[in-house]
């Protein structure tokens, strides 16, 4: 019995050591697979086209090769011989930030109402919100294109913002509803005893407690609006001055006259803001996405 137990302990120790080594190998492999494409993209954006053509497989850039001029070419306006990405960034920021603000103004009271108020079909409404988000966007493309053409919003950033809000409002309400459901009702009851109305309780009690979920939701909405391409192409393709970054990048990728280095610089410009925002709000993003998982 003692020998059998000793063998079991040795086997357990060996398995733990092997799994510990394999865990780090798997983590290193996944990190390399995720980071290497971005690293190579940044590398190409700082190398001159001649060097890339001569040695495309090089994994570093020498001081003699390093040149940031590609980014200036991408950001300059077309009148100055550039690609106009500075204007595209401005348009994307306006649309993405506007979508975040309007979506939160709609989804916060909507999520609070679904989680707190009793009405017929309350449980079915939450499932309906999620089903709306899973509805394929391509099916709405033609009706929206015709509708926007008739009312004169085609080519407008405001029209694009309204489409994005309609896309994300349902899932925002669903996500925030789960978080509001985890906040004890007794806290709001105590605020009501002190004379707070329901709206005041939402503003001064529930909303501060739901801040992690609100921030994570804002980041989620921003990422969707910043990277969206289908509706940007559908509504803005005729108005280059209103193009977003994703639409501008697609035009670079579709042109045989654009050097690879310029395309990589545009890709970096599209990717970096989302990465920076993710790392800034990582703590709130993690807490907000998981906080409502147990109830609701």
Backbone as JSON, one array per atom type, in Angstrom:
{
  "sequence": "XXXXXXXXXXXXXXXXXXXXXXXXXXXXXXXXXXXXXXXXXXXXXXXXXXXXXXXXXXXXXXXXXXXXXXXXXXXXXXXXXXXXXXXXXXXXXXXXXXXXXXXXXXXXXXXXXXXXXXXXXXXXXXXXXXXXXXXXXXXXXXXXXXXXXXXXXXXXXXXXXXXXXXXXXXXXXXXXXXXXXXXXXXXXXXXXXXXXXXXXXXXXXXXXXXXXXXXXXXXXXXXXXXXXXXXXXXXXXXXXXXXXXXXXXXXXXXXXXXXXXXXXXXXXXXXXXXXXXXXXXXXXXXXXXXXXXXXX",
  "N": [[0.83, -1.21, 0.0], [1.95, 1.21, 0.82], [3.98, 1.46, -1.08], [2.47, 1.67, -3.4], [1.15, 4.08, -2.92], [3.35, 5.81, -2.86], [4.21, 5.59, -5.5], [2.02, 6.74, -6.73], [2.21, 9.39, -5.81], [4.65, 10.14, -6.95], [3.99, 9.98, -9.66], [2.01, 11.93, -9.79], [3.53, 14.2, -9.17], [5.3, 14.28, -11.34], [3.48, 14.63, -13.45], [2.43, 17.15, -12.76], [4.72, 18.75, -13.09], [5.25, 18.38, -15.81], [2.88, 19.42, -16.94], [3.11, 22.04, -16.04], [5.32, 22.95, -17.49], [4.35, 22.56, -20.11], [2.23, 24.35, -20.06], [3.44, 26.9, -20.08], [4.7, 26.72, -22.53], [2.53, 26.57, -24.29], [1.33, 29.05, -23.74], [3.38, 30.82, -24.55], [3.47, 30.17, -27.27], [0.9, 30.95, -28.17], [0.99, 33.69, -27.58], [3.08, 34.5, -29.27], [1.92, 33.88, -31.75], [-0.13, 35.74, -31.78], [1.14, 38.23, -31.48], [3.22, 38.41, -33.34], [2.25, 38.87, -36.11], [1.34, 41.55, -35.87], [3.71, 42.81, -35.08], [5.31, 42.39, -37.36], [3.85, 43.84, -39.21], [4.13, 46.48, -38.22], [6.88, 46.66, -38.5], [7.23, 46.54, -41.32], [6.02, 48.94, -41.97], [7.87, 50.86, -41.27], [10.01, 50.49, -42.9], [11.76, 51.25, -45.93], [10.38, 50.94, -49.25], [12.1, 49.84, -51.15], [13.93, 48.32, -49.66], [12.23, 46.42, -48.57], [11.41, 45.03, -50.84], [13.86, 43.92, -51.61], [14.61, 42.35, -49.41], [12.28, 40.79, -48.12], [11.79, 39.08, -45.98], [13.1, 39.91, -43.7], [13.38, 40.37, -40.2], [13.83, 42.56, -38.65], [14.62, 46.07, -38.43], [17.14, 48.07, -39.67], [19.12, 50.87, -38.47], [19.78, 52.47, -40.66], [17.78, 51.91, -42.46], [15.44, 52.67, -41.23], [12.58, 54.64, -41.43], [10.21, 57.14, -40.94], [8.69, 58.33, -42.83], [6.69, 57.16, -44.29], [4.37, 57.22, -42.77], [3.79, 59.94, -42.71], [3.16, 60.27, -45.38], [0.82, 58.78, -45.49], [-0.88, 60.17, -43.76], [-1.06, 62.78, -44.78], [-3.04, 65.06, -46.74], [-4.85, 64.45, -49.82], [-4.44, 66.49, -51.6], [-1.92, 67.3, -50.98], [-0.44, 65.21, -51.85], [-0.74, 62.92, -50.33], [-2.57, 60.28, -48.55], [-4.72, 61.05, -47.07], [-5.43, 60.2, -44.48], [-5.53, 61.47, -42.03], [-7.83, 63.01, -42.03], [-9.64, 60.9, -42.27], [-9.29, 59.65, -39.81], [-10.27, 61.6, -38.09], [-12.99, 61.58, -38.88], [-13.7, 58.93, -38.18], [-13.31, 59.01, -35.41], [-15.26, 60.9, -34.66], [-17.62, 59.55, -35.39], [-17.39, 57.11, -33.95], [-17.1, 57.93, -31.22], [-19.43, 59.44, -30.98], [-21.31, 57.4, -31.39], [-20.84, 55.86, -29.11], [-21.65, 57.64, -27.04], [-24.4, 58.16, -27.64], [-25.42, 55.55, -27.71], [-25.0, 54.71, -25.06], [-26.64, 56.56, -23.72], [-29.09, 55.62, -24.52], [-29.06, 52.87, -23.83], [-28.49, 52.62, -21.06], [-30.74, 53.66, -19.4], [-32.62, 51.92, -20.6], [-31.65, 49.32, -20.01], [-31.76, 49.44, -17.24], [-34.5, 49.69, -16.81], [-35.44, 47.21, -17.79], [-34.27, 45.48, -15.97], [-35.3, 46.24, -13.49], [-38.02, 47.11, -13.51], [-41.33, 45.8, -13.46], [-43.11, 44.27, -15.96], [-45.28, 43.11, -18.59], [-43.98, 40.43, -20.46], [-41.34, 40.81, -19.78], [-39.1, 39.1, -19.37], [-38.89, 37.93, -21.9], [-38.18, 40.08, -23.43], [-35.44, 40.58, -23.02], [-34.23, 38.36, -24.26], [-35.08, 38.92, -26.83], [-33.7, 41.28, -27.41], [-31.06, 40.3, -27.6], [-31.38, 38.57, -29.76], [-31.9, 40.36, -31.8], [-29.38, 41.52, -32.13], [-27.94, 39.42, -33.24], [-29.0, 39.31, -35.72], [-28.4, 39.18, -39.17], [-26.41, 41.7, -40.59], [-26.17, 42.24, -43.29], [-28.62, 41.77, -44.43], [-30.05, 44.01, -43.88], [-28.9, 45.92, -45.38], [-29.65, 46.72, -48.08], [-32.41, 47.7, -47.77], [-31.88, 49.84, -45.95], [-30.13, 51.37, -47.48], [-31.79, 52.24, -49.58], [-33.71, 53.65, -48.1], [-32.16, 55.64, -46.82], [-31.25, 57.0, -49.04], [-33.58, 58.16, -49.99], [-34.32, 59.92, -47.94], [-32.19, 61.57, -47.84], [-29.86, 61.13, -46.32], [-27.74, 59.62, -47.11], [-24.29, 59.27, -47.39], [-23.76, 60.82, -45.25], [-22.26, 61.43, -42.08], [-23.79, 61.49, -39.8], [-25.96, 59.88, -40.46], [-24.64, 57.42, -40.66], [-23.84, 57.12, -38.01], [-26.33, 56.8, -36.75], [-27.09, 54.3, -37.74], [-25.13, 52.66, -36.6], [-25.72, 52.99, -33.87], [-28.25, 51.79, -33.78], [-27.42, 49.21, -34.3], [-25.85, 48.45, -32.06], [-27.28, 49.05, -29.78], [-29.12, 47.15, -28.81], [-27.58, 44.9, -27.9], [-26.07, 46.24, -26.02], [-27.97, 46.99, -24.12], [-28.68, 44.44, -23.27], [-26.27, 43.5, -22.11], [-25.77, 45.41, -20.05], [-28.07, 45.12, -18.58], [-27.78, 42.64, -17.3], [-25.8, 43.32, -15.49], [-26.95, 45.36, -13.9], [-28.84, 43.79, -12.67], [-27.4, 42.48, -10.73], [-26.98, 44.3, -8.73], [-27.99, 45.01, -5.5], [-31.43, 45.41, -4.7], [-32.14, 46.52, -2.32], [-30.41, 48.6, -1.75], [-31.25, 50.67, -3.4], [-33.79, 50.93, -2.34], [-33.18, 51.95, 0.16], [-32.19, 54.43, -0.64], [-34.55, 55.48, -1.65], [-36.05, 55.76, 0.67], [-34.67, 57.85, 1.78], [-35.59, 59.88, 0.25], [-35.06, 59.92, -2.5], [-35.96, 59.85, -5.91], [-36.85, 57.4, -8.46], [-35.28, 57.87, -10.73], [-33.27, 59.48, -9.62], [-32.15, 57.64, -7.86], [-31.12, 55.86, -9.72], [-29.19, 57.51, -10.92], [-27.49, 58.37, -8.8], [-26.93, 56.14, -7.23], [-27.18, 53.43, -8.43], [-25.92, 53.74, -10.95], [-23.19, 54.67, -10.42], [-22.26, 52.31, -9.15], [-22.44, 50.57, -11.25], [-20.42, 51.32, -12.92], [-18.03, 49.89, -13.88], [-19.21, 48.09, -15.74], [-20.41, 49.89, -17.49], [-18.19, 51.25, -18.57], [-16.81, 49.11, -19.81], [-18.74, 48.4, -21.66], [-18.81, 50.74, -23.17], [-16.24, 50.67, -24.34], [-16.52, 48.34, -25.86], [-18.54, 49.11, -27.68], [-17.22, 51.24, -28.94], [-15.11, 49.88, -30.24], [-16.54, 48.36, -32.12], [-17.78, 50.39, -33.7], [-15.51, 51.74, -34.61], [-14.16, 49.87, -36.21], [-16.02, 49.02, -38.09], [-17.13, 48.21, -41.39], [-18.92, 47.51, -43.52], [-21.38, 49.11, -43.64], [-20.2, 51.61, -43.7], [-18.92, 51.54, -46.17], [-21.18, 51.25, -47.76], [-22.71, 53.62, -47.4], [-20.95, 55.81, -47.54], [-19.19, 55.72, -49.66], [-19.28, 57.37, -51.91], [-18.58, 59.82, -50.99], [-15.71, 60.94, -50.38], [-14.52, 62.71, -48.57], [-15.84, 62.17, -46.24], [-15.09, 59.66, -45.49], [-14.34, 56.84, -43.36], [-11.71, 55.4, -41.28], [-11.5, 52.61, -41.68], [-12.73, 52.29, -44.16], [-11.07, 53.85, -45.77], [-8.69, 52.37, -45.53], [-9.41, 50.0, -46.82], [-9.56, 50.87, -49.43], [-6.9, 51.4, -49.93], [-5.88, 48.81, -49.8], [-7.1, 47.71, -52.0], [-5.9, 48.8, -54.2], [-3.51, 48.59, -56.74], [-1.51, 50.35, -57.07], [-0.63, 51.31, -54.7], [2.01, 51.24, -52.43], [3.25, 48.47, -50.45], [4.28, 49.18, -47.97], [2.97, 51.57, -47.36], [0.36, 50.64, -47.11], [0.69, 49.0, -44.84], [1.3, 50.95, -42.93], [-1.11, 52.34, -42.82], [-2.69, 50.27, -41.78], [-1.58, 49.99, -39.23], [-2.3, 52.46, -38.14], [-5.05, 52.13, -38.04], [-5.25, 50.06, -36.17], [-3.87, 50.65, -33.77], [-5.25, 52.65, -32.05], [-7.42, 51.14, -30.95], [-6.08, 49.11, -29.57], [-4.66, 50.62, -27.66], [-6.79, 51.78, -26.2], [-7.91, 49.45, -25.23], [-5.96, 48.45, -23.44], [-5.88, 50.57, -21.64], [-8.43, 50.49, -20.52], [-8.57, 47.91, -19.54], [-8.94, 46.79, -16.97], [-11.54, 47.62, -16.21], [-12.89, 46.54, -18.36], [-12.6, 43.73, -18.1], [-13.81, 43.3, -15.58], [-16.39, 44.3, -16.07], [-17.43, 42.65, -18.1], [-17.68, 40.18, -16.89], [-19.05, 40.46, -14.53], [-21.84, 40.27, -14.48], [-22.39, 37.61, -14.85], [-23.34, 35.62, -13.16], [-25.92, 36.08, -12.41], [-29.1, 36.8, -13.74]],
  "CA": [[0.0, 0.0, 0.0], [2.86, 2.36, 0.88], [4.66, 1.56, -2.38], [1.49, 2.18, -4.37], [0.95, 5.5, -2.64], [4.56, 6.52, -3.28], [4.19, 5.66, -6.97], [1.02, 7.74, -7.1], [2.75, 10.72, -5.55], [5.68, 10.43, -7.98], [3.31, 10.22, -10.94], [1.35, 13.23, -9.69], [4.56, 15.23, -9.24], [5.78, 14.33, -12.73], [2.42, 15.22, -14.27], [2.38, 18.58, -12.46], [5.87, 19.41, -13.7], [5.06, 18.37, -17.27], [1.82, 20.36, -17.26], [3.63, 23.38, -15.8], [6.15, 23.3, -18.66], [3.48, 22.66, -21.29], [1.42, 25.56, -19.96], [4.23, 28.05, -20.54], [4.94, 26.55, -23.96], [1.3, 26.95, -24.97], [1.16, 30.5, -23.6], [4.37, 31.47, -25.42], [3.06, 29.95, -28.66], [-0.26, 31.79, -28.45], [1.43, 35.09, -27.58], [3.83, 34.71, -30.5], [0.98, 33.86, -32.88], [-0.93, 36.96, -31.75], [1.96, 39.44, -31.53], [4.12, 38.45, -34.5], [1.71, 39.6, -37.28], [1.34, 43.0, -35.62], [5.11, 43.24, -35.1], [5.78, 42.42, -38.75], [3.15, 44.94, -39.85], [4.81, 47.7, -37.8], [8.22, 46.62, -39.1], [7.13, 46.92, -42.73], [5.62, 50.34, -42.11], [9.03, 51.72, -41.03], [11.07, 50.17, -43.85], [11.51, 51.75, -47.29], [9.87, 49.91, -50.16], [13.21, 49.15, -51.82], [14.47, 47.31, -48.74], [11.24, 45.35, -48.44], [11.47, 44.22, -52.06], [15.11, 43.17, -51.63], [14.65, 41.36, -48.32], [10.97, 40.86, -47.46], [11.73, 38.22, -44.81], [13.86, 40.45, -42.58], [12.55, 40.54, -39.01], [14.22, 43.76, -37.91], [14.92, 47.21, -39.28], [18.41, 48.69, -39.31], [19.02, 52.34, -38.35], [19.85, 53.11, -41.98], [16.52, 51.69, -43.16], [14.31, 53.22, -40.48], [12.04, 55.87, -41.97], [8.81, 57.38, -40.6], [8.05, 59.13, -43.87], [5.49, 56.47, -44.79], [3.22, 57.7, -42.0], [3.44, 61.28, -43.18], [2.48, 60.1, -46.67], [-0.52, 58.28, -45.24], [-1.69, 61.15, -43.04], [-1.23, 63.99, -45.56], [-4.22, 65.11, -47.6], [-4.6, 64.11, -51.23], [-3.93, 67.68, -52.29], [-0.48, 67.36, -50.71], [0.19, 63.98, -52.32], [-0.9, 61.83, -49.37], [-3.76, 59.44, -48.62], [-5.82, 61.7, -46.37], [-5.87, 59.43, -43.32], [-5.8, 62.35, -40.9], [-9.26, 63.32, -42.11], [-10.37, 59.67, -41.99], [-9.23, 59.44, -38.36], [-11.23, 62.54, -37.49], [-14.34, 61.08, -39.14], [-13.92, 57.72, -37.39], [-13.46, 59.4, -34.01], [-16.56, 61.53, -34.49], [-18.67, 58.54, -35.47], [-17.25, 56.13, -32.88], [-17.42, 58.57, -29.93], [-20.86, 59.76, -31.0], [-22.04, 56.15, -31.19], [-20.72, 55.49, -27.69], [-22.47, 58.53, -26.21], [-25.83, 57.95, -27.9], [-25.76, 54.18, -27.32], [-25.1, 54.66, -23.59], [-27.83, 57.31, -23.31], [-30.25, 54.77, -24.79], [-28.99, 51.54, -23.22], [-28.48, 52.66, -19.59], [-32.12, 53.6, -18.89], [-33.32, 50.73, -21.08], [-31.22, 48.17, -19.23], [-32.27, 49.6, -15.87], [-35.94, 49.4, -16.83], [-35.64, 45.77, -17.95], [-33.81, 44.76, -14.77], [-35.96, 46.67, -12.27], [-39.46, 47.3, -13.63], [-42.14, 44.63, -13.76], [-44.08, 44.48, -17.03], [-45.57, 41.89, -19.34], [-42.96, 40.07, -21.44], [-40.05, 41.33, -19.35], [-38.04, 38.12, -19.64], [-38.76, 37.73, -23.34], [-37.55, 41.27, -24.04], [-33.99, 40.41, -22.98], [-33.88, 37.43, -25.34], [-35.32, 39.61, -28.1], [-32.58, 42.19, -27.63], [-29.91, 39.52, -28.06], [-31.7, 38.04, -31.1], [-31.74, 41.47, -32.76], [-27.95, 41.71, -32.38], [-27.48, 38.34, -34.09], [-29.62, 39.42, -37.04], [-27.34, 39.53, -40.13], [-26.44, 43.1, -41.03], [-26.25, 42.33, -44.74], [-30.02, 41.77, -44.82], [-30.57, 45.37, -43.71], [-28.11, 46.86, -46.19], [-30.41, 47.28, -49.2], [-33.48, 48.59, -47.31], [-31.33, 51.07, -45.38], [-29.57, 52.17, -48.57], [-32.91, 52.9, -50.27], [-34.32, 54.6, -47.17], [-31.26, 56.78, -46.63], [-31.21, 57.76, -50.29], [-34.8, 58.94, -50.12], [-34.39, 60.99, -46.95], [-31.03, 62.44, -48.02], [-28.81, 60.9, -45.33], [-26.63, 58.83, -47.67], [-23.07, 60.06, -47.44], [-23.68, 61.63, -44.03], [-21.74, 60.77, -40.89], [-24.9, 61.34, -38.85], [-26.69, 58.69, -40.86], [-23.84, 56.25, -40.29], [-23.91, 57.03, -36.55], [-27.64, 56.24, -36.38], [-27.06, 52.86, -38.05], [-24.3, 52.0, -35.59], [-26.48, 52.97, -32.62], [-29.27, 50.75, -33.92], [-26.76, 47.91, -34.25], [-25.25, 48.09, -30.77], [-28.14, 49.37, -28.63], [-29.75, 45.94, -28.27], [-26.63, 44.11, -27.11], [-25.67, 47.06, -24.87], [-29.02, 46.83, -23.11], [-28.59, 43.08, -22.74], [-25.09, 43.4, -21.24], [-25.95, 46.24, -18.86], [-29.19, 44.57, -17.8], [-27.24, 41.61, -16.42], [-25.04, 43.95, -14.4], [-27.9, 46.02, -13.0], [-29.53, 42.76, -11.9], [-26.56, 42.06, -9.61], [-26.99, 45.34, -7.71], [-29.11, 44.75, -4.58], [-32.54, 46.37, -4.72], [-32.22, 47.16, -1.01], [-29.65, 49.86, -1.78], [-32.14, 51.67, -3.97], [-34.88, 51.14, -1.38], [-32.65, 52.87, 1.18], [-32.15, 55.76, -1.25], [-35.94, 55.95, -1.75], [-36.44, 56.2, 2.01], [-34.04, 59.16, 1.99], [-36.26, 60.87, -0.58], [-34.65, 59.87, -3.9], [-36.86, 59.25, -6.89], [-36.2, 56.28, -9.14], [-34.21, 58.4, -11.58], [-32.18, 59.9, -8.75], [-31.49, 56.42, -7.39], [-30.32, 55.36, -10.84], [-28.04, 58.38, -11.17], [-26.57, 58.53, -7.67], [-26.66, 54.87, -6.55], [-26.94, 52.27, -9.31], [-24.97, 54.03, -12.04], [-21.8, 54.57, -9.95], [-21.91, 50.91, -8.91], [-22.36, 49.88, -12.55], [-19.41, 51.97, -13.75], [-17.21, 48.95, -14.66], [-19.97, 47.57, -16.88], [-20.61, 50.98, -18.44], [-16.92, 51.48, -19.27], [-16.56, 47.98, -20.7], [-19.7, 48.51, -22.75], [-18.37, 51.84, -24.03], [-15.12, 50.16, -25.12], [-17.07, 47.39, -26.82], [-19.23, 49.87, -28.72], [-16.22, 51.99, -29.69], [-14.4, 48.96, -31.13], [-17.43, 48.01, -33.23], [-17.95, 51.54, -34.58], [-14.23, 52.1, -35.22], [-13.73, 48.87, -37.19], [-17.09, 48.63, -39.0], [-16.78, 48.49, -42.78], [-19.99, 47.3, -44.49], [-22.25, 50.27, -43.78], [-19.36, 52.73, -44.11], [-18.78, 51.41, -47.63], [-22.49, 51.4, -48.41], [-23.26, 54.96, -47.32], [-19.98, 56.9, -47.66], [-18.21, 55.5, -50.73], [-19.34, 58.47, -52.87], [-18.12, 61.05, -50.32], [-14.39, 60.62, -49.83], [-14.22, 63.57, -47.43], [-16.49, 61.6, -45.06], [-14.66, 58.27, -45.28], [-13.75, 56.43, -42.09], [-10.39, 54.77, -41.43], [-11.64, 51.27, -42.26], [-13.03, 52.44, -45.58], [-9.85, 54.31, -46.42], [-7.74, 51.27, -45.59], [-9.85, 49.05, -47.85], [-9.21, 51.42, -50.73], [-5.47, 51.18, -50.08], [-5.65, 47.39, -50.05], [-7.62, 47.34, -53.3], [-5.19, 49.51, -55.26], [-2.21, 48.0, -57.07], [-0.54, 51.43, -57.13], [-0.24, 51.68, -53.35], [3.08, 50.37, -51.92], [2.92, 47.65, -49.27], [4.64, 49.92, -46.75], [1.89, 52.53, -47.09], [-0.76, 49.84, -46.62], [0.98, 48.58, -43.47], [1.19, 52.13, -42.07], [-2.54, 52.55, -42.63], [-3.18, 49.22, -40.89], [-1.15, 50.33, -37.88], [-3.13, 53.58, -37.69], [-6.37, 51.58, -37.72], [-5.2, 49.09, -35.07], [-3.28, 51.16, -32.52], [-6.19, 53.25, -31.09], [-8.19, 50.12, -30.25], [-5.18, 48.45, -28.63], [-4.39, 51.55, -26.57], [-7.99, 51.87, -25.38], [-8.11, 48.16, -24.54], [-5.05, 48.36, -22.29], [-6.28, 51.58, -20.67], [-9.65, 50.07, -19.84], [-8.59, 46.45, -19.36], [-9.48, 46.43, -15.66], [-12.99, 47.77, -16.26], [-13.43, 45.64, -19.38], [-12.68, 42.39, -17.52], [-14.82, 43.29, -14.54], [-17.72, 44.55, -16.61], [-17.93, 41.54, -18.9], [-17.89, 38.98, -16.09], [-19.77, 40.73, -13.29], [-23.23, 39.85, -14.55], [-22.47, 36.25, -15.37], [-23.96, 34.68, -12.24], [-27.33, 36.36, -12.19], [-29.73, 37.48, -14.85]],
  "C": [[0.86, 1.25, 0.0], [3.56, 2.57, -0.45], [3.71, 2.13, -3.43], [1.24, 3.67, -4.19], [2.14, 6.33, -3.08], [4.6, 6.67, -4.8], [3.17, 6.7, -7.45], [1.51, 9.16, -6.9], [3.79, 11.11, -6.59], [5.01, 10.74, -9.31], [2.62, 11.59, -10.94], [2.36, 14.37, -9.81], [5.07, 15.4, -10.67], [4.74, 14.99, -13.63], [2.32, 16.72, -14.03], [3.53, 19.32, -13.13], [5.71, 19.49, -15.22], [4.0, 19.4, -17.68], [2.27, 21.8, -17.06], [4.48, 23.85, -16.98], [5.3, 23.49, -19.9], [2.63, 23.92, -21.26], [2.17, 26.77, -20.49], [4.54, 27.94, -22.03], [3.71, 26.99, -24.76], [1.08, 28.46, -24.91], [2.12, 31.25, -24.52], [3.99, 31.34, -26.89], [1.89, 30.85, -29.04], [0.11, 33.27, -28.5], [2.19, 35.41, -28.87], [2.91, 34.77, -31.71], [0.15, 35.14, -32.94], [-0.1, 38.22, -32.0], [2.76, 39.55, -32.82], [3.51, 39.15, -35.72], [1.7, 41.11, -37.08], [2.76, 43.56, -35.65], [5.62, 43.37, -36.53], [5.11, 43.56, -39.52], [3.81, 46.28, -39.5], [6.19, 47.78, -38.44], [8.17, 47.07, -40.56], [6.79, 48.39, -42.9], [6.78, 51.3, -41.9], [10.2, 51.41, -41.97], [10.75, 50.79, -45.2], [11.12, 50.61, -48.22], [11.0, 49.15, -50.83], [13.79, 48.05, -50.94], [13.51, 46.14, -48.58], [11.28, 44.44, -49.66], [12.74, 43.38, -52.12], [15.16, 42.08, -50.58], [13.34, 41.39, -47.55], [10.89, 40.04, -46.18], [12.49, 38.73, -43.6], [12.94, 40.76, -41.41], [13.0, 41.7, -38.13], [14.56, 44.86, -38.92], [16.2, 47.86, -38.77], [18.22, 50.21, -39.2], [19.05, 53.05, -39.7], [18.52, 52.99, -42.73], [15.35, 52.42, -42.51], [13.86, 54.56, -41.07], [10.57, 56.02, -41.58], [8.04, 58.13, -41.68], [6.79, 58.48, -44.41], [4.24, 56.97, -44.07], [2.82, 59.11, -42.41], [2.74, 61.22, -44.52], [1.05, 59.63, -46.48], [-1.41, 59.36, -44.65], [-1.94, 62.42, -43.85], [-2.48, 63.91, -46.44], [-3.85, 64.76, -49.03], [-4.05, 65.31, -51.99], [-2.43, 67.83, -52.11], [0.24, 66.08, -51.12], [0.08, 62.81, -51.37], [-2.18, 61.06, -49.58], [-4.93, 60.0, -47.83], [-6.3, 61.0, -45.12], [-6.13, 60.31, -42.09], [-7.27, 62.74, -40.86], [-10.1, 62.09, -41.81], [-10.4, 59.38, -40.48], [-10.23, 60.35, -37.66], [-12.66, 62.04, -37.68], [-14.65, 59.85, -38.28], [-14.1, 58.05, -35.92], [-14.82, 60.03, -33.75], [-17.67, 60.49, -34.45], [-18.61, 57.58, -34.29], [-17.62, 56.74, -31.52], [-18.9, 58.96, -29.87], [-21.72, 58.52, -30.79], [-22.0, 55.71, -29.74], [-21.66, 56.32, -26.83], [-23.96, 58.23, -26.4], [-26.26, 56.55, -27.45], [-25.9, 54.06, -25.8], [-26.32, 55.42, -23.09], [-29.1, 56.49, -23.52], [-30.23, 53.5, -23.94], [-29.02, 51.57, -21.69], [-29.9, 52.71, -19.02], [-32.89, 52.39, -19.36], [-32.95, 49.49, -20.29], [-31.74, 48.24, -17.8], [-33.75, 49.26, -15.81], [-36.2, 47.91, -16.94], [-35.28, 45.02, -16.68], [-34.62, 45.08, -13.53], [-37.49, 46.7, -12.38], [-40.16, 46.0, -14.0], [-43.16, 44.99, -14.84], [-44.22, 43.19, -17.82], [-44.49, 41.65, -20.41], [-41.57, 40.52, -21.07], [-38.9, 40.37, -19.65], [-37.82, 37.91, -21.12], [-38.06, 38.89, -24.03], [-36.04, 41.11, -24.09], [-33.51, 39.48, -24.08], [-34.06, 38.08, -26.7], [-34.2, 40.57, -28.43], [-31.37, 41.45, -28.19], [-30.15, 38.98, -29.46], [-31.54, 39.12, -32.16], [-30.27, 41.67, -33.11], [-27.42, 40.64, -33.33], [-28.09, 38.37, -35.48], [-28.57, 39.89, -38.05], [-27.48, 40.95, -40.67], [-26.65, 43.22, -42.54], [-27.7, 42.35, -45.22], [-30.64, 43.15, -44.71], [-29.92, 46.37, -44.66], [-28.95, 47.52, -47.28], [-31.57, 48.15, -48.73], [-32.96, 49.91, -46.73], [-30.76, 51.97, -46.47], [-30.68, 52.93, -49.29], [-33.52, 53.98, -49.38], [-33.46, 55.85, -47.0], [-31.15, 57.63, -47.88], [-32.43, 58.66, -50.41], [-34.86, 60.1, -49.13], [-33.15, 61.89, -46.97], [-29.93, 62.27, -47.0], [-27.65, 60.07, -45.88], [-25.42, 59.73, -47.87], [-22.85, 60.91, -46.21], [-23.13, 60.82, -42.88], [-22.83, 60.58, -39.84], [-25.72, 60.11, -39.19], [-25.96, 57.42, -40.48], [-23.89, 56.04, -38.78], [-25.23, 56.4, -36.11], [-27.7, 54.74, -36.66], [-26.26, 52.11, -37.0], [-25.03, 51.91, -34.25], [-27.55, 51.89, -32.66], [-28.66, 49.36, -33.83], [-26.38, 47.51, -32.84], [-26.19, 48.32, -29.59], [-28.71, 48.12, -28.0], [-28.79, 45.15, -27.4], [-26.12, 44.91, -25.92], [-26.7, 46.94, -23.75], [-28.93, 45.46, -22.47], [-27.42, 42.95, -21.76], [-25.28, 44.19, -19.94], [-27.08, 45.72, -17.98], [-28.69, 43.51, -16.84], [-26.46, 42.21, -15.25], [-25.97, 44.63, -13.41], [-28.62, 45.0, -12.12], [-28.72, 42.29, -10.7], [-26.51, 43.09, -8.48], [-28.19, 45.13, -6.79], [-30.18, 45.84, -4.65], [-32.62, 47.13, -3.4], [-31.47, 48.48, -0.96], [-30.52, 50.98, -2.35], [-33.33, 51.95, -3.05], [-34.43, 52.1, -0.28], [-32.58, 54.29, 0.64], [-33.56, 56.34, -1.37], [-36.45, 56.44, -0.4], [-35.87, 57.58, 2.32], [-34.61, 60.24, 1.07], [-35.87, 60.87, -2.04], [-35.76, 59.28, -4.76], [-36.13, 58.11, -7.58], [-35.06, 56.75, -10.05], [-33.02, 58.87, -10.76], [-31.42, 58.71, -8.19], [-30.62, 55.82, -8.48], [-29.06, 56.18, -11.01], [-27.02, 58.34, -10.05], [-26.19, 57.21, -7.0], [-26.27, 53.78, -7.53], [-25.87, 52.55, -10.36], [-23.52, 54.05, -11.57], [-21.35, 53.14, -9.68], [-21.74, 50.14, -10.21], [-21.28, 50.46, -13.45], [-18.5, 50.99, -14.5], [-17.93, 48.4, -15.89], [-20.18, 48.66, -17.93], [-19.34, 51.25, -19.25], [-16.62, 50.34, -20.24], [-17.5, 48.01, -21.89], [-19.3, 49.62, -23.71], [-17.19, 51.41, -24.91], [-15.59, 49.21, -26.21], [-17.73, 48.11, -27.99], [-18.23, 50.65, -29.58], [-15.48, 51.09, -30.68], [-15.25, 48.59, -32.34], [-17.53, 49.17, -34.21], [-16.64, 51.91, -35.29], [-13.85, 51.16, -36.36], [-14.78, 48.54, -38.24], [-16.79, 49.08, -40.43], [-17.99, 48.47, -43.72], [-20.83, 48.54, -44.7], [-21.46, 51.53, -44.14], [-19.16, 52.72, -45.63], [-20.09, 51.73, -48.33], [-22.93, 52.86, -48.48], [-22.27, 56.07, -47.66], [-19.07, 56.79, -48.88], [-18.18, 56.66, -51.73], [-18.81, 59.78, -52.29], [-16.79, 60.77, -49.65], [-14.05, 61.48, -48.62], [-14.87, 63.08, -46.14], [-16.08, 60.16, -44.79], [-14.14, 58.06, -43.86], [-12.43, 55.71, -42.35], [-10.51, 53.4, -42.08], [-11.93, 51.33, -43.75], [-11.8, 52.92, -46.35], [-8.82, 53.21, -46.55], [-8.13, 50.26, -46.65], [-9.51, 49.55, -49.24], [-7.7, 51.29, -50.98], [-5.18, 49.73, -50.45], [-6.11, 46.99, -51.45], [-6.91, 48.0, -54.47], [-3.81, 48.89, -55.48], [-1.12, 49.07, -57.12], [-0.01, 51.82, -55.76], [0.86, 50.74, -52.86], [2.63, 49.62, -50.67], [3.22, 48.4, -47.98], [3.56, 50.93, -46.37], [0.67, 51.79, -46.54], [-0.54, 49.4, -45.17], [0.88, 49.76, -42.5], [-0.29, 52.45, -41.81], [-3.15, 51.52, -41.69], [-2.8, 49.49, -39.44], [-2.01, 51.46, -37.32], [-4.53, 53.09, -37.31], [-6.37, 50.76, -36.44], [-4.81, 49.72, -33.74], [-4.31, 51.8, -31.58], [-6.99, 52.22, -30.3], [-7.32, 49.41, -29.22], [-4.9, 49.33, -27.42], [-5.6, 51.65, -25.64], [-8.23, 50.57, -24.61], [-7.22, 48.07, -23.31], [-5.39, 49.4, -21.22], [-7.48, 51.09, -19.85], [-9.73, 48.59, -19.56], [-9.23, 46.05, -18.03], [-11.0, 46.53, -15.65], [-13.61, 46.8, -17.26], [-13.61, 44.24, -18.82], [-13.76, 42.31, -16.47], [-16.22, 43.44, -15.08], [-18.28, 43.39, -17.39], [-18.26, 40.32, -18.07], [-18.8, 39.21, -14.88], [-21.21, 40.23, -13.33], [-23.42, 38.43, -14.97], [-23.24, 35.32, -14.46], [-25.45, 34.9, -12.1], [-27.89, 37.07, -13.42], [-30.15, 36.55, -15.92]]
}
